[in-house]
Amino acid sequence: MSKVLVSDTIAQSGIDILLQVAQVDVKTNLSPEELVAVIPEYDAMMIRSGTRVTQEIIEAGSQLKIIGRAGVGVDNIDVPAATRKGILVVNSPEGNTIAAAEHALAMMLSLSRHVPDANQSVKENHWDRKSFIGTEVYKKTLGVVGLGKIGSHVAKVARAMGMKLLAYDPFISVDRAQQLGCRLVDLDLLLQEADYITLHMPKTPETTHLINATALSKMKKTARLINCARGGIIDEQALAEALAAGKIAGAALDVFESEPLGESVLRTLGKEIILTPHLGASTEEAQINVAIDVAEQIRDVLLGLSARSAVNIPGLSPNVLQQLRPYMQLAETLGNLVSQLAGGRIESLHVRLQGELATNESQPLVVASLKGLLSQALRERVNYVNASIEAQERGIHVIETRDASIRDYSGSLHLSAKGSLGEHSVTGALFGDSEIRITSVDEFPINVPPNRYMLFTLHRDMPGIIGKIGSLLGSFNVNIASMQVGRKIVRGDAVMVLSIDDPLPEGILEEVKKVPGIRDAYTVAL
């Protein structure tokens, strides 16, 4: 019989499902060394946020087939290490949607009516109604930053409460926002016009300190800010200073840059701020939902069936998966790349299988392309199972074609996307031992491996361009790992691709665009 290790506390309903097919051992609070020692016995592992599944633990798991995270985030699992070893990683991307949305709404209402402080006042034997005069949310403007599943539910409920809705989401179509009753605007306008602002986005390099001193200075003095998404999206020091100076009226935070919250200036503030200990998913229903969802997937995989929320490997038959896995990684990489070139709000994606690849099953490659395309917006929330649905909800029109006559390589994949920055295309192929190569950008021929950080330029093919860009980057201590130029005709337009060791410092991209002969420039982080 299979054995499952449950290393964090989960709802009994989840354990009952696992017991249908396996022996279940609940061993919580194990040290990393203890986990390494016991994990060779187990076929599956179920965790929440308390256990960190490191590469060392994964390597020791000689029998592991699946790791299940009862929740959304999988940042406490070394997913690449699991993937390399062929271990399935699954999560529950929707199990706590309602809980998180309701907590954001509860924080907004509590902030409006001073509920926590009024409650404490009465318990201290006071009856001070004048000190707790609140504000109504009816007919106020709510700015929703991030219209994913949680943000969308918040918008629906707020609309039913009579609120006006603004939304900022660079990955959502205007049609989708209108379906939710939201007017899609840029972030600056939302900050200036909203009476309440609620954040619903993953923490990424782009969203870290998205709400900083500059953003706070654009908000109304009567505005109130709610964050039940991820710590670090708000600059906490800047927020504390804004609240103390009366620059905004209030804030309610459920997540923090460092958790548990230690010594923090936020603790020194009064009724203008509400702090809760990361309770967004802490409802009985949510804990049961995620436990059941992940336990069912572990059960199914142990029975030889597919998982519905695979983070790293889709539910394909082993033979097809073995054949297509390298091409799926190619598709995901190209999708990620073209999404950043085309801009966040993607309208359409054209996937073309070329050469020998055109004879293969296409759906997994289309799904992998969509997963890469949406990864900048959704991070761990997008997987091979929900990528098509997420794309449909965002109004992305997907076209799939095949062309076996294109034989530039034994088989290649071409993606073309239309987004807020225009229409761009990329082509890629596999070289040698499944090495990914980018073979064209916007129809300009190149041959470069993908790199963590890359700079793309469109420029006139003229002497001096390469030297000027190299000198400019060098003056800002940006190290170039490799460089390649692709052109169609001499002295016409050309594309240059630079692989760099670190992200470009802020403002340098604009300096690159000012170089004579440069028509456009883009940075990409893969």
Secondary structure, 3 states (H helix, E strand, C coil): CEEEEECCCCCHHHHHHHCCCEEEEECCCCCHHHHHHHHHHCCEEEECCCCCECHHHHHHCCCCCEEEECCCCCCCECHHHHHHCCCEEECCCCCCHHHHHHHHHHHHHHHHHCHHHHHHHHHCCCCCCHHHCCCCCCCCEEEEECCCHHHHHHHHHHHHCCCEEEEECCCCCHHHHHHCCCEECCHHHHHHHCCEEEECCCCCCCCCCCECHHHHHHCCCCCEEEECCCCCCECHHHHHHHHHCCCCCEEEECCCCCCCCCCCHHHHCCCCEEECCCCCCCCHHHHHHHHHHHHHHHHHHHCCCCCCCECCCCCCCHHHHHHHHHHHHHHHHHHHHHHHHHCCCCCEEEEEEEEHHHHCCCHHHHHHHHHHHHHHHHHHHCCCCCHHHHHHHCCCEEEEEEECCCCCCCEEEEEEEEECCEEEEEEEEEECCCEEEEEEECCEEEEECCCCEEEEEEEECCCCHHHHHHHHHHHCCCCEEEEEEEECCCCCEEEEEEEECCCCCCCHHHHHHHCCCEEEEEEEEC
